[in-house]
Amino acid sequence: MLGRSSRPGPALVLLSYPLRTSGLLTALAALPGERIGVATIMSALKDRSYALLVVLLGLPNCLPMPPPIPLVCGLVLAFVAVQMLTGRAMPWLPQAVLGKSVGKPELSRAVARAVPVLTRLERFSRPRLTVLGSTLATPVLGLIILVLALGLVVAAPFIGQIPLGLAVCLVGLGLVERDGLFIIAGAVIGVGGLILSAGFAYAIVSGLSGLF
């Protein structure tokens, strides 16, 4: 799916008009070219890069997924969260990642699967408690996302990551939609997911202790 990107070319600025999360993903899939460079995507998203990255890294974990998908998503999400925690305006990605590209057919298929779910969630979303999605709150949200990301890293295989993936998606949607209630809901579900992950880890440690 990922390959070396050709010259990125001029980025289509997706923020020139207000778009909801589903609209952002649809616009990304509509970018010109057979392959879409990661650098082009980041340039197009600008200050909404954090929010959409969080959504994209949470989405795969909303369904049962085999290892190492939750681990990889959790580690990348932690990398993004640390940058939010430090107050960085836009996420930094290594040049090796920025130089990659995504095939248009693969991106279109992924967007087609995600958009119906996001559209249903957007029916309940509107700008409220917007202070939670403001720049001042970014470090706090970075800390919340970092904790959720670490939970994904140690989540039980196949189903343990589902509550955490949903929590991450809701926080990301809250950022895009400027909906503080979604952010709060994501944090609450995340607490439940972390408790389940902690219980799983405790069961493993207890089992190993019993053996030895």
GUKOL-820012 format. One line per 10 residues: number of its first residue (from 1); for each residue z, x, y of C-alpha. Coordinates in Angstrom, 1 decimal. Layout:
NUM	Z X Y  ...;
END
This chain:
1	0.0 0.0 0.0  0.9 2.8 2.4  -1.7 5.5 3.1  -2.5 8.0 5.8  -3.3 6.3 9.1  -6.5 7.0 11.0  -6.3 7.2 14.7  -4.0 4.4 15.8  -6.2 3.3 18.7  -4.9 1.1 21.5;
11	-2.0 -1.1 20.4  -2.1 -4.8 20.9  0.9 -5.7 22.9  2.5 -8.6 21.1  5.1 -9.1 23.9  2.7 -10.2 26.6  3.6 -13.8 25.7  6.7 -15.2 23.9  6.3 -15.3 20.1  8.7 -16.5 17.5;
21	9.4 -14.4 14.4  6.7 -16.1 12.4  4.3 -15.6 15.3  5.1 -11.9 15.5  4.3 -11.4 11.9  1.1 -13.4 12.1  0.0 -11.4 15.1  0.7 -8.2 13.3  -1.5 -9.3 10.4  -4.2 -10.1 12.9;
31	-4.3 -6.6 14.4  -7.8 -5.1 14.2  -8.9 -2.7 11.5  -8.9 -2.5 7.7  -5.6 -0.5 7.8  -2.9 -0.9 10.4  -1.0 2.2 11.4  2.8 2.1 11.5  2.6 3.8 14.9  0.3 1.0 16.1;
41	2.8 -1.7 14.9  5.8 0.0 16.6  3.8 0.4 19.9  2.8 -3.3 19.8  6.4 -4.5 19.1  8.0 -2.4 21.8  11.6 -3.6 22.5  11.4 -6.1 19.7  11.0 -3.4 17.1  14.6 -3.4 16.1;
51	14.8 -7.1 15.5  11.6 -7.3 13.4  12.5 -4.2 11.4  15.8 -5.8 10.5  14.0 -9.0 9.4  11.4 -7.1 7.4  14.1 -5.0 5.6  16.2 -8.0 4.8  13.4 -10.3 3.5  12.7 -8.5 0.1;
61	16.4 -8.8 -0.7  16.5 -12.6 -0.3  15.1 -12.8 -3.9  16.2 -11.1 -7.1  14.8 -7.6 -6.9  15.1 -4.7 -9.4  16.4 -1.3 -8.4  15.6 0.7 -6.3  14.4 -1.9 -3.8  17.8 -2.9 -2.4;
71	18.8 0.8 -2.3  15.7 1.9 -0.4  15.9 -1.1 2.0  19.6 -0.4 2.5  19.1 3.2 3.3  16.3 2.6 5.8  18.3 -0.3 7.4  21.3 2.1 7.8  19.0 4.6 9.5  17.8 1.9 11.9;
81	21.4 0.5 12.4  22.8 4.0 13.4  20.2 4.2 16.2  21.2 0.7 17.4  24.9 1.9 17.2  24.1 4.8 19.5  22.4 2.5 22.0  18.9 3.9 21.6  16.4 1.6 23.4  13.7 1.7 20.7;
91	13.9 2.9 17.0  12.8 6.4 16.2  10.8 7.0 13.0  9.8 10.4 11.6  6.2 11.4 12.3  5.5 11.3 8.6  6.3 7.6 8.6  4.5 6.8 11.9  1.4 8.5 10.4  1.2 6.0 7.5;
101	-0.8 2.8 7.5  -0.6 -0.5 5.8  -3.6 -2.1 4.2  -4.7 -5.3 5.9  -4.9 -7.4 2.7  -1.4 -6.3 1.5  0.1 -7.1 4.9  -1.7 -10.4 5.1  -0.3 -11.4 1.7  3.2 -10.4 2.6;
111	3.1 -12.3 5.9  1.6 -15.4 4.1  4.7 -15.5 1.8  7.2 -14.9 4.6  5.9 -17.2 7.3  6.6 -20.6 5.6  10.3 -19.6 5.1  10.6 -18.3 8.6  9.0 -21.4 10.1  11.5 -23.6 8.4;
121	14.4 -21.5 9.7  12.9 -21.5 13.2  13.2 -25.3 13.4  16.9 -24.9 13.7  16.8 -21.9 16.1  16.8 -21.9 19.8  18.2 -19.6 22.6  22.0 -20.0 22.6  25.0 -17.6 22.9  22.3 -15.2 24.2;
131	24.9 -12.6 25.1  25.2 -11.7 21.4  21.5 -10.6 21.5  21.7 -8.8 24.7  21.4 -5.0 25.3  25.1 -4.8 25.8  25.8 -6.2 22.3  23.2 -3.9 20.6  25.8 -1.2 19.5  28.1 -3.9 18.0;
141	25.1 -5.5 16.1  24.2 -2.0 15.0  27.7 -1.6 13.4  27.4 -5.0 11.7  23.9 -4.2 10.3  25.2 -0.7 9.2  28.0 -2.4 7.2  25.5 -4.8 5.6  23.1 -2.0 4.8  25.8 0.0 3.0;
151	26.6 -3.2 1.1  23.0 -3.4 0.0  23.2 0.2 -1.2  26.0 -0.6 -3.7  25.1 -4.3 -4.4  24.9 -5.5 -8.0  21.4 -5.2 -9.5  19.0 -8.2 -9.3  21.2 -10.8 -7.6  24.0 -9.0 -5.8;
161	21.8 -8.2 -2.8  20.7 -11.8 -2.1  23.6 -12.8 0.2  23.4 -9.5 2.0  19.6 -9.9 2.3  20.0 -13.4 3.7  22.7 -12.1 6.2  20.4 -9.3 7.4  17.5 -11.7 7.9  19.6 -14.2 9.9;
171	20.9 -11.4 12.2  17.3 -10.2 12.7  16.1 -13.7 13.3  18.9 -14.2 15.8  17.8 -11.1 17.7  14.2 -12.2 17.8  15.0 -15.8 18.7  17.9 -14.9 21.0  20.1 -17.2 18.9  23.7 -16.0 18.8;
181	24.6 -18.8 16.3  22.1 -17.3 13.8  23.7 -13.9 14.3  27.2 -15.3 13.7  26.0 -17.1 10.6  24.5 -13.9 9.3  27.7 -12.0 9.9  29.7 -14.7 8.0  27.4 -14.8 5.0  27.4 -11.0 5.1;
191	31.2 -11.0 4.7  30.8 -13.1 1.6  28.2 -10.8 0.3  30.4 -7.7 0.9  33.3 -9.4 -1.0  31.0 -10.0 -3.9  29.7 -6.4 -3.8  33.3 -5.1 -3.6  34.3 -7.2 -6.6  31.3 -5.8 -8.6;
201	32.3 -2.2 -7.7  35.9 -2.9 -8.6  34.8 -4.4 -12.0  32.8 -1.3 -12.8  35.7 1.1 -11.8  38.1 -1.0 -13.8  35.8 -1.0 -16.8  35.4 2.8 -16.7  39.1 3.3 -16.3  39.7 1.2 -19.4;
211	37.3 3.3 -21.4  38.9 6.6 -20.4;
END
